[in-house]
């Protein structure tokens, strides 16, 4: 059995989910909480955060 690479099985988020991701990243950057209103939005947020550049704490 061949396991696909992540980029082969993860779809791009729909525009509404992408907007939620963008807003959530802004909230996280500002130190605010993030609320996901659906499993799909939460999954998309996790994916986006896992691929976003990380700043190193000093």
C-alpha positions as CSV (number, residue, x, y, z in Angstrom):
1,X,0.0,0.0,0.0
2,X,1.3,3.4,-0.9
3,X,0.6,6.3,1.4
4,X,0.1,9.6,-0.5
5,X,2.1,12.7,0.3
6,X,0.2,15.3,2.3
7,X,0.0,17.7,-0.7
8,X,-1.8,14.9,-2.6
9,X,-4.7,14.5,-0.2
10,X,-5.2,18.0,1.3
11,X,-7.5,20.2,-0.6
12,X,-7.2,23.9,-0.7
13,X,-9.8,25.6,1.6
14,X,-12.8,27.2,0.1
15,X,-12.9,31.1,0.2
16,X,-14.9,31.3,3.4
17,X,-12.6,28.9,5.2
18,X,-9.5,30.7,3.8
19,X,-10.9,34.0,5.2
20,X,-11.5,32.3,8.6
21,X,-7.9,31.1,8.5
22,X,-6.5,34.5,7.7
23,X,-8.6,36.1,10.4
24,X,-7.5,33.4,12.9
25,X,-3.9,33.9,12.1
26,X,-4.3,37.7,12.7
27,X,-6.0,36.9,16.0
28,X,-3.3,34.5,17.1
29,X,-0.6,37.1,16.1
30,X,-2.4,39.7,18.2
31,X,-2.7,37.2,21.2
32,X,-6.4,36.7,20.9
33,X,-8.4,33.5,21.0
34,X,-9.5,31.6,18.0
35,X,-13.0,30.0,17.6
36,X,-13.7,27.6,14.8
37,X,-17.3,27.2,13.8
38,X,-16.9,23.8,12.0
39,X,-14.7,20.8,11.8
40,X,-13.6,21.9,8.3
41,X,-12.6,25.3,9.5
42,X,-10.7,23.8,12.4
43,X,-8.9,21.3,10.1
44,X,-8.1,24.1,7.7
45,X,-6.7,26.2,10.5
46,X,-4.5,23.4,11.8
47,X,-3.2,22.9,8.3
48,X,-2.5,26.6,7.7
49,X,-0.8,26.9,11.1
50,X,1.4,23.8,10.4
51,X,2.6,25.4,7.1
52,X,2.9,29.0,8.3
53,X,6.4,30.3,9.1
54,X,7.1,30.3,12.8
55,X,8.7,33.1,14.6
56,X,11.3,32.1,17.2
57,X,10.8,33.4,20.8
58,X,13.8,35.1,22.2
